[in-house]
Amino acid sequence: MSGTNPIPLLADLRALATRGLADTLGIEVLELSPSRVVATMPVDARTLQPFGILPGGASLALAEPVASIGATANVDRDAFLAMGLEINANHLRAKSEGVVTATATPIHVGRTTHVWDIRITDEVGRVVCVSRCTLAIRPRG
């Protein structure tokens, strides 16, 4: 990471992680470090599909930013960008209300690619979705 004190940088990343789509969906980052990112998302009118359940796209809209922000926490942000290259998911349990929590941990942190495992669980720890996201690490500019 850039700089000598990672704490302000992580705070900056936390603020970035809740802009745009994440803000619209109510995603909140609870924990952020280079080895683990935890975020929550409400299961409500913003995230439900017309049949009243959490769609796969909403799960992926939670999974991708936690992986991206984790990868970003592992690179020099002045010199590199982390951007999604591939994401997949298995949707294992229907969810129609409450909150889901995504926990992302790195599988591989390389010079040009990172691979992150994301587990999305319900309030009692049951797995709703498992995802894997590959990120390209590219020079800025």
N, C-alpha and C positions, 0 to 999 in steps of 0.2 A: 504494500500500500504506500501511497505517497505521504510525505510528511514524517515527522518524528513522533507525533502523538496520535494514535489511531482513534481515540475516543471522539474528538470533534468530527472526524471523517465518518465514523459510524453514525453519528447523529445526523449529519448531512445526508447520508444514504437513507436513513429512516424517513426523513422528510421527502426525499425523492420517490421513495417506494410507495407513498400514499397519494401521489398526484394522478390526474387523468382518470383512466378506467378504474384503478384501485379505489380512488376517492368515490367515484360513482357507485361502485359495488359495496362500499363500506368496509374495505379491507383495512385491517389494523396490524401493524408490525409490533409484536410483543417482545421479540428477542432477535438480536442481530449480531452475529460474529462471523469471522471467516470460516468457522466450522459448523455453524448451525443458524438457521433462520426459522423463526416461528411467527406465523401470522394467522389471524382469524378473519372470517367472512360470515356475515349473517345470511341465513337462508330465509329470505323474505320476498316481497313483491319485486325487488330489484333483481333478484337472482333466480327466481323460479321460472320454469317454462310454463306454457299455457295449461298443461295438465297437472300443475301443482307440485312438481318435483324438481329438485336441483338438476339441471342439465349438465352433460359432460363439458360443454363449453364454459360454463361458469366455474367448474372445477379447474379447468385448464387456465382460466383467467386468474385464478388464485395460484396455481402451481408455477406458472412461468415467471411471474415477478419475484417470487421467493427464491427461485433458482438464480435468476438474473442478479438480484441484489446480493446474494451470497457470492456469486462469481465476482461481482464488482468489488466486494470487500476483500478479495484476494489479489487484486491487481493494482498497479500504480494508476490511479484514475487520471492523472495528468497526461499519461502516455498511452493508455489503452482503454478500449471499450469492450464490454461483454454484451454479446447480442445472441438471441435465440437462433439456433441452427436447426434443431429438431426437438419435438416433444411428443410423447405418447402417454397414454393413460388407459388404465383398466378401471371401470366404474363397477364397484362391488356391492354397494348398498344404496338404496333409495333414501332420500332425505327430503322432507317437506316443510320443516320448520326448525328453528333453533340457530345454532352456530356450528360451523365447521372450522377445524384448525389444521393448517398445513405446517408440516415440519420438514424442512429441506436440509439434507446433509450431503457433502461432497463424496462422490465415488472416485473421481479423478480430477486433480487440479494440475493441468499441464500448462505449458508455455503458450499453446495456441488453441487448446480446447479444454473445457471443463465439462464434467458430467455430474449431474446432481440427482439424487433420489428424493422424491417428495411423497410423503404419506399424508393423506387428508383423512382426519378422523372426526367422529361426532363427539358430543359432550361426555360420553362415557367411555371413549377410547376405541370404539369400533371403527374399523377401517371402512371409509366410504369410497376412497379412490387411491390408487397407487399410480405414480407418474415418474417418468424419467425425462430429464431435459438436458440436451447437449447445447453448450454455448460456445460460440466462436469468440476468441480473444483477438481483437484486431487493434492495430495502432490507430490512434486518433489522427485525423487530418488526412 
